[in-house]
Amino acid sequence: MNIYLRIAISILVALIVQTIGVRALSTSIVYLDAFLLAVVYFAAKKGVLTGILVGAVSGLVQDSFSGGIIGIHGFAKTLVGFFVGLLSTILVVENLVAQALILGLATLLNGAVIVGINYLFLHSPLKGFWGTLSYQFLGNIGVGAIIFQSVKLYSFAKERRWTS
């Protein structure tokens, strides 16, 4: 499958999870940033340029549905895509511990950029954001590690099926 088609499908799935999931499950899905998981996955697998592309597109899609200042999530996700793509050239990201570390750092960077831009433009800190970010930190690491390992096992099984 073409890489651009996989990116588009993952952003569409993230949009469905974030919009429909919030209404269906009300509070528990708020602690998961599906767009961030897509950015981290593609940046870790394909590098800096793909991370920037996925970060910018998914961030702008998230901005268009968030109702806040347009560009905050786009900028934050673009920075995350850049830094995760850069880290993936230094670290081996196939390891579960490295994936959890990268997911945690990406969540913290994304949250810090969003809080910083909100404070810069609105001159008021987001109330309760750091508590939500701590839950999102744990949610992104847990769900992201499960998704990344599942994709890895699926790719391994598919490759093994073709060779036997």
C-alpha positions in Angstrom: 0.0 0.0 0.0 1.2 3.5 -0.8 2.7 5.5 2.1 0.4 8.5 1.4 -2.7 6.3 1.5 -1.6 4.7 4.8 -1.0 8.2 6.2 -4.4 9.4 5.0 -6.1 6.3 6.5 -4.4 6.7 9.8 -5.3 10.4 10.1 -8.9 9.5 9.2 -9.0 6.8 11.9 -7.5 9.3 14.4 -10.2 11.8 13.5 -12.9 9.1 14.0 -11.4 8.0 17.3 -11.1 11.6 18.6 -14.6 12.9 17.5 -16.9 9.9 17.8 -14.9 8.4 20.7 -15.3 11.5 22.8 -19.0 11.5 22.4 -19.4 7.8 22.9 -17.1 7.3 25.9 -17.4 10.9 27.2 -14.3 11.1 29.5 -11.9 8.2 29.1 -10.9 8.8 25.4 -10.0 12.4 26.2 -6.8 11.0 27.7 -5.7 9.6 24.3 -4.3 11.7 21.5 -4.8 9.5 18.4 -3.3 12.2 16.1 -0.1 12.2 18.2 0.1 8.4 17.9 -0.1 8.6 14.1 2.6 11.3 14.0 5.0 9.4 16.3 4.4 6.1 14.4 5.2 7.6 10.9 8.0 9.8 12.2 9.7 6.9 13.9 9.3 4.6 10.9 9.9 6.9 8.0 12.0 9.8 9.3 12.0 13.5 9.7 10.3 14.7 6.5 7.4 12.2 6.9 7.1 13.2 10.5 6.8 16.8 9.6 4.3 16.1 6.9 2.1 13.9 9.1 2.5 16.3 12.0 1.4 19.3 10.0 -1.6 17.6 8.3 -2.9 15.8 11.4 -2.4 18.9 13.6 -4.4 21.1 11.2 -7.1 18.5 11.0 -7.2 18.4 14.8 -7.3 22.2 14.9 -10.2 22.4 12.5 -12.3 20.3 14.9 -11.0 21.6 18.2 -12.6 25.0 18.2 -9.5 26.8 19.5 -6.8 28.9 17.8 -6.1 27.4 14.4 -2.5 26.3 14.1 -1.7 25.4 17.7 -2.0 21.7 17.2 -0.5 21.9 13.8 2.6 23.6 15.1 2.9 21.3 18.1 2.5 18.1 16.0 5.0 19.4 13.4 7.6 19.9 16.1 6.9 16.5 17.5 7.2 14.9 14.1 10.5 16.6 13.6 12.0 15.6 16.9 10.7 12.1 16.8 12.0 11.6 13.3 15.4 13.0 14.5 15.4 10.7 17.5 14.6 7.7 15.3 17.8 8.2 13.4 19.7 8.0 16.7 17.7 5.4 18.7 16.5 2.0 17.6 12.7 2.3 18.0 11.8 -1.3 17.6 12.3 -1.9 21.3 9.2 -1.6 23.6 11.1 0.6 26.1 12.3 3.0 23.4 8.8 3.2 22.0 7.4 4.1 25.4 10.1 6.6 26.0 9.5 8.3 22.6 5.7 8.3 23.1 6.1 9.9 26.6 8.5 12.6 25.4 6.3 13.3 22.4 3.3 13.7 24.7 5.1 16.1 27.0 6.5 18.2 24.1 3.1 18.4 22.5 1.5 19.5 25.8 4.3 22.0 26.5 4.0 23.7 23.1 0.2 23.9 23.4 0.3 25.4 26.9 3.1 27.8 25.8 1.2 29.1 22.7 -2.0 29.4 24.7 -0.3 31.4 27.3 1.5 33.6 24.7 -1.6 34.5 22.9 -4.4 34.3 25.5 -2.2 35.3 28.6 -3.9 32.7 30.7 -2.8 29.2 31.6 -5.1 26.3 30.8 -6.8 25.2 34.0 -6.3 21.6 34.8 -4.2 20.9 31.8 -1.2 19.4 33.6 -3.4 16.8 35.3 -5.0 15.9 32.0 -1.6 15.8 30.4 -0.4 13.3 33.0 -3.3 11.0 32.2 -2.7 11.5 28.5 0.9 10.7 29.0 0.0 7.3 30.5 -2.8 6.7 27.9 -0.6 7.5 24.9 2.2 5.2 26.2 -0.1 2.3 26.9 -2.3 2.4 23.8 0.6 3.5 21.5 2.8 0.6 22.7 0.0 -1.9 22.1 -0.6 -0.5 18.6 3.0 -0.3 17.6 3.7 -3.9 18.8 0.6 -5.1 17.0 1.7 -3.5 13.8 5.1 -5.0 14.2 3.7 -8.5 14.8 1.3 -8.2 11.8 4.2 -7.1 9.6 6.3 -10.0 10.8 3.5 -12.5 10.2 2.8 -11.1 6.7 6.5 -11.3 5.8 6.7 -14.8 7.2 3.7 -15.9 5.2 5.3 -14.6 1.9 8.6 -16.4 2.6 7.1 -19.8 3.4 
